[in-house]
Amino acid sequence: MRAIDYFDKGAEAFPERIAILVSSGSYTYREMQAVSRRISAALRAAGLRNEERVAIYSPNDPRVLFCMVGLLRAGCVWVPINFRNALDANAEYMKYAGVSLLFYHSSFAAQARELQSRTPTLRHMICIDARDGENPSLETFLEQGSAAREEDWGGACGDSEKLMGLVPTGGTTGPAKGVMVTNLAWGSMIEMATHYWRIDDRDPVCLSTAPLSHAAGTVAFALFPLGATNVVMPGFDAGEVLRNIERHRVTHLFLPPTALYSLLAHPELGRHDYSSLRRFLLAAAPVSPDKLKRAVEVFGPCMCQCYGQTEAPMLLTWLDTKTLAAAAAGDHPERLSSCGKATSAVRLAAMDDDGQILPAGQRGEIVARGTLVTPGYYQMPEATAEIRTFGWHHTGDVGYRDADGFFYIVDRKKDMIITGGFNVYCAEVEACVMELPQVRDCAVVGVPDPKWGEAVKAIVALREAQPLSEEALIAHCKARLGGVKAPKSAEFWPEIPRTGAGKTDKKKIRERYWAGKERSVH
């Protein structure tokens, strides 16, 4: 099916159920469907056609989901823009993606105008919450679609190979990579989500705290077919999350591990009722087994995990609530470190460098094939070919399968850090550090961190008699890359270790920080 068909299934089955709940009000599925039809008609009236790129640049706001559903209804391609990224990174990506229309929030008006000046294909700017100079508000834009009849597109087979999204990866020193997400891959993800996330004893209520431009929006969309009510918070606040679980009788919650750690450390942890929770989903990074065990003790037998990536959305594996609860109670406690078993949308394996599938217990690169896997990177055939050798999709993660089919991620083949659920490519940060004239050499690695899981750390060798402070280095990177990608700390070494081939010996650097750890990812 088309991506929009999954929303319409929920709207047709639960028209009067609340789809979105925010502090200022609520919207039923019937109301949301009506608004999305007007957005679709307005996009068509503005001249946008199938597979034109439409970007959304906003903090958490219910209109983000309205616009997402509306643009998919029009047959356009969703281009999520992470408001936490540096402006340069977003401008580069929008130009590369060929964005035709930008929905943006007034809090980013200045940045949106800068993006407009740097995106040659951008023809339309719509401010979702207010009029912004010459750019109309979403309310005004909808008037273009008020009288227009919705144009149905697509075929009976669901247009499985058409794009529904062009989703950015973490970025590299070259052009940003856009993952071509098809209706088939998106539909496979939703089919898996509705299977694993379905509950029978109450209406689903999902609390959304992470950016809707990121995984939280994907989770919300995946729950639409189940008629879930999505309670949207402006952002993550540990105390408010704990209070909202009780206040709204939340059944579904998605958080990265760093946010879970904040909940477990909050002084209000023991003051609220969490008995409504049925699926507390952890994803985006590995979880500390000790903290996961503690989470089961606090929140009950509702904890679950999944493993995926932009190139194979969300559900390569699933670790169910019963398995985690049993592991926390001492039955196969090693499974607290597992990411689960392969879902029915993929075949998953560990592979050696020669393309041989490895038996249980042997470590290799995790590879996948199936309907969840996307076609690759937009206009980047060489980068796509690199992750598609031997007829499989290569995740860049190193791990193994045990005798019972559970997968374990133990390291990364890619030079990438997952910090707070966001991907940071070391080469991009290293290039930024090397811009400083005092720096002779550098290496960036991820180090264990109780808050972020992994924290970005810069190891720097300075030029002789050219001092540089840790604070100045971090400030430079924050200004160029944004707070997510900037190093959280820096150390100054006389020399950066090198291998015999002259390459940076990151294994040796990491050993200093990961010694005694069970795995080299957190």
N, C-alpha and C positions, 0 to 999 in steps of 0.2 A: 504493500500500500504506500501511498504518498504520506509524507510526514503529517500533513494537515488532517488526514483521515483518522489518525489516532486521537487527535483532539476532538474531532466531531463525534467519534464513537462515545466518548465520555459525555459530551454535551447532549447527545440524543438519549443516552441512558439515564442521565441525572440532571435534567435541565434546570431544576429549581435548587439544586444543591449549591452551596457557596464554593466558588472556584478559587477566589482570592480574598484574603482577609488582611487588612492593614489597620493601623490605629485610626485612620480617618474614615473608614467605611468598609464595605464588602461588595463583591460582584458575583452574581450567580453564573453558572455555565451558560444559561440562555443569554444573559447580558453580555458576557465576554464573547460569545459566538457572534452576536449582532455587531458589536464594535469591530471585531476582526473582519467581518464582511465589509464594513464601511472602509476600513483601512485598505483592504484588498482592492476595492473598487476605486478608491482614491489613488492608489499606486498605478492602477491601470489607466486612470484618467490623466495622470501625470506623464504617461508615455512609457512606463516601465513594462518590460515584457519578461517572458520566462527566462530564468537563470541570470537575470541582471542582479548585481550585487547590492545588497542593502545592509548597512552597518548600524549597530546600536551602541551608543556611547553614553552610559548613564550609571549612577549609583543605583542601589536597590530601590525600585519604584514599580508599582503594579503595571504601569504603562509599558515597561520593558517586555513583560509577557504578552500584553495586548499586541504590541508591534511585532514581536516574534511570530505569534500565531497569524497575524494579518499578512505579513510579508510571505510566509509560507503558503498561505491561501492563494496569494497572487502568483505563485510559482516562482518567486524570487529566491535568491540564495542568501541565507543568513550569514553575516560576517560579524561575529562578536568582537568587540573592542574592549580590552581590559583597562578600566580607568586607573588601575594601579600602575600600569606601565608608564615609562617615560614617554613624553610627547614625540620624540624622534622615532622611537620604535613603532608607535601607532601610526605616525605619518608614513613611514616606510611601508608598513603592512597595507594600509589603505590604498596607496599608490600601486603596489604590487597586485592587490586583489582586484583593482579596477572598480572601486565602489562608485555607484551611481547616485545613491541617496543615503543621507545620514540622519538617523533619529538621534537626538542628543538632549541632555538635560541642561537646564539653564545654569546649574552650578558649574558646568564645563563650557560655558558660552565662549570664553576667550580661547580656550584650547580648540574648540570646534571650528572657530574662524581660522585659526592657524592651520588646522587639518584641511580645511577647504582650500586654502591658498596653495597647499602642497599636494593636492590630489586632482590631477588634470581631468579625470573622468567624472568628478563629482558635480552633478547638475542640480541637486535639490538638497535643501537643509531644512529639517523640521524639528523645532524645539518642542519636546513632548509635554512640558508643563507650563509654558508661557510663551507669548510672542517675544521674539528676540530681534529687534530692529526690523530688517526686511524679511527675516525668516518667519514663516507662519508658525503658530502653535499647532499641536496635534488636533485640537478641537476645530481650528479653522481649516486645517488640511482635510479633515473628515467631511467637510461640506462638499468637497469635490466628489465624494463618493456617496452622498446622501441619496441622490436620485438615480444613480447608476445601478444597473442590474449586475449582480455578481456573475463573473465570467468563469464558468467551469472549464477546467483544462485537465488534460491527462487521459490515459486510456484505461481499459478494463484491467489490464495486468499490473497497474500500480506504478508505472514509470520507474521501475526499480533502479535503473542506472543513471537517472537524472540527479543532479546535485541538489541537496537541500541546505548544505552548509559549506563554507570555506573557513575552516577553524585554524587559528594560528597555533603553532607549537611554541616552545619557550623562546625561540629566536637564536640565531648564531651571528658570527661576525659578517657573514654574507647576507643576501636577501632573506627575509623571514620566510619560513616554509608554511604554506597553507595546505592543510589536509583536506582533500576532496571527500566530503562525507555525502554518500549517496542515500537515496530513499531506502535502498536495500540494507545498508549498514545501520542506518538510524532505526529502521523498522525492526531489525534483528535485536538491537539493543533494547527497544521498548518491549518486544515480545518476551525477552528474558526478564526484564524488570517487572513486568506485570505478573509473571509466573512466580518469581522469588519474593516479591514484595506484597503480594496479595494477602489480605487477612479477612477472616470471615466473621469475627465477633463484634465488629463495630465499623462505622464509617471512617475511612482513612483521613487523618489530619497531618499534614507535613509542615514542619517548621523550617523556613528557608532563612538562613543567616549569612551564608557565604554569597559572594557576588553572583547575581543572576546571569551575568555575562560569562560566568565560569561554570563549574560543575553543578552549582545549585540550580541554575536554569534548566540544565539537562535533566536533573532529578525531578524538578517540578513538571516538566513536559512529559517525562516517562510515567508520571502518576496520573496524568489527565485521563487516560482510558479507564482508570479505576474510580473516577469521580472524586478524587482527593480534594480536600480544602487545603490550599497553600497559604499558610500564615507567613507573611513576608515581613521580616525585620529590616531596618535600615542598614544594619551591619551586625557583626558579632560582638556581643556583650555577654560575658559568662553569666553574670547574675540574672540578666533579663532572659537568657535562654532557660535557665533553671526555673524561673518564675513562670515563663510562658508554657513550658511543658505541663505544669500543673494547671495553669489558668485556662488553656485551650484544650486540655486532654489530648495532647499530641501523641499520635501513634507512630509517625515516621520522622526520623531526624537524620540528616546527613551532615557529617563534620569531618574535616581532616584531623589527623591525630593531635596536632598542636592545639586545636580548639578543645579536644577532649581533655588534654592535660590541664588546660585552664579551668575547665569545669571541676575536675577532680581536686584542684587546689583552692577552689573558691570557698570562702567561709560560710556561704549559704547552702553548701552541698547537702547537708543533712536535714534541712528544714522543709523540704518540699516532697510532694507525692509524685512519683514517676511511674506509677503502676499502669498508666495508660499506654506506655511505650511498647510497641510490638517489633519494630525494626529500627534499631539505632545503627546506622550504616557508617562505617569508617572506610575511607578510601583516600587516594591521592599520594600516600606515602606509607612505608612500613610502620607498624605500631610496636611500642615497647610491650613485651609480653607481661611484665609486672603490672603496667598500667592497664592493660586490657583485662587482666584478672581482677583488678580493683574495680574496673568499670562494670563487670558482670556482678560483682558484689553490691555495688551501689544502685545500678539501674535495672538489674534483674536479667532474666534470660532473653534479652532482646538484642544483644550485640551481634553484629554480623559484619563481614568484610567482603570487598570485591577488589579485583585487580584489573586494570585496563589502561589504555592510553589514548591519546587523541586519534591515533591511526587505527585503533580498534576500540571503539568507545565503551568504556566503563566495565564491561562484563565479560572479560576473558575467563575469569574465575569467580567462584562464589563460595564463601565460607559461611555456613548457615548457623542460625541461632542455637540449635540443639548441640551441634558439634562444639561451638565455643563455650557454651555453658558447661558441657561435660569436661572439656579441657581445663576450664577454670576450677572445676571440682576435683581434678586430679586424674581423670580418665584421658590418657594420651595428652599430657600437658604440653608436649612439644608442638601440638597443633595451634597453640597460641601464637606461634611464629609463622604459621602457614597463611597463604593468601587464598587457600581453598582448592576446590576441584574445578576442572574445565567445565564451562557451561555447554549446553547443547548446541550453541551457535558456532562453536569452534572445535577443532582438534588442537591440542596443545602438547608440546614436547620440549625436551632439552636436546640441543644439537651441538656437536663439536665443530671445530673450524673447518673440517673437511666435508661437512654436510651429512654426517652420520647421526641418526637418532640414537640417543644414549639410553641405556637401561635404567631402571629405578635406582636411585641412590647416587648416580654419577652427575657431576655438575657440568652444565653447558649453557649456551645461550637459549633463553626461552623463545620458541618460535610458534607461530600460529597459522592456521588456514581455516577459512570458513566465511560465512556470510557477514560476520561482524567486521571483517577486515575491509578497510577502505581502499580505493584504487591507487592512492599514493599522493604525491605532492603536486600541486598545481604548477604547471610549466617548469617542472624540475625533474626531467626524466632520469638524469644521472643520480640524483639523490634518491629517487624512487627505486632505481635499480639496485642501489646499495643495500636497501632493506628487504629486497625480494629475491635473494639468491637461493638456489637449490629448491625453488618452487614453494617457499614458505615466506611468511612475513616475519622479519627479525625484530624483536622488541628492544634489543640492546641491554636487556637485563639478564644477569647470570643467576641460575638457580637449578633446582632438581625436583624430580617427582619421587615420592616415596612409594613403597610397595602397595599402599592403599589408594594411590591416585591423588594424594594431596601435593600441591606445589609449594615450594619455598623459594623466595627470592633472597639471595645472599650478597649480591654485588651488582655493579653496573659495568657493562662493556662500554657504554657511551660515557663520554666525559661530561657528565651532567649531575647536578645537585637537585634534589627535591627538598625545598625549604618551605615549611608551612603549607605544603600542598601545591606549590608552584614550581615549575621547571626552570632552572637557571643553568645555562650552558657556560662552562668554565671559560671557553675561548673568548666569549663576548666580554666577560669581566676582565680577563687578562689583557685584552686589547685596550680596554678603558684605562686600566692601571698603567699600561706602558705609554700612554699619552703624557704622563707626568715626566718632565725632563730629568728629575732626580733618579728615576727608576732605570736600572740597568737590566734587570731580569725579574720575572715573577712567575708564580704558579698559584692557581686558585683551586682549592679543594673544599669538600664538604666535611665538617667535623661534627661529632655528636653534640647535641644541644638539647637540654630538657624542655625548652619551649618550642623550638622550631623543628625538632627532629634532627635535622641537619642545619648547620649554619654555614654561610659562605665565609671562607677565610682566605685571605691573601697572604702568601709567603713572598717576601720582596727582598731583592738584593739591590742596594743603592749604589749609585756612582760615588766615587771617592770625593769626600769633602762637600757632598751635596745633601744636607740633612732633609728629612721629611718626617712629619709626625703621623701617627696612626690616624688622628682626628682629621688631618688635612686630606689624607688619602681617601678615607671613607666619605668625606664631604664631596670630594671631586666625583667619586663614583655615584653617589646619590643624585647629584645634579645631572649627570649624563645618563644614568640607567634607571633611576627610581629606587625607592627604598627596598623593594623585594630583591633585586639583583645585586645591590651594593653589598660589599663585605660587611659582616657584623664585627669583624676584628681583623687585625693585620699583625704579622710578625716580620721582623727584619733579620735576615740571615746573611752571612758573608757570601755564600754561594747557593744557587739552586741545584739540587742533586740532578745528575744526568745519567742516562744509561750509556752502555758502550756505543750505541748508535747515535749518541748525541741528543736523544730525546729527553724531555723532562721526566724524571723518575718519580711519578706521582704515587706509585705503590709504596716507595720508601717514605715519602712525605706522609702519606695517610697512616702508615704503620705507627707513627709517633702518636697519633691521636686515637687510633682505633684499636690499639693493643689491648688484649683482654676482652674485647667485645665479641659477642657471638656471631655477628654478621657485620659487613662493611657498609650497610645502609641502615637508616633509621626511619 
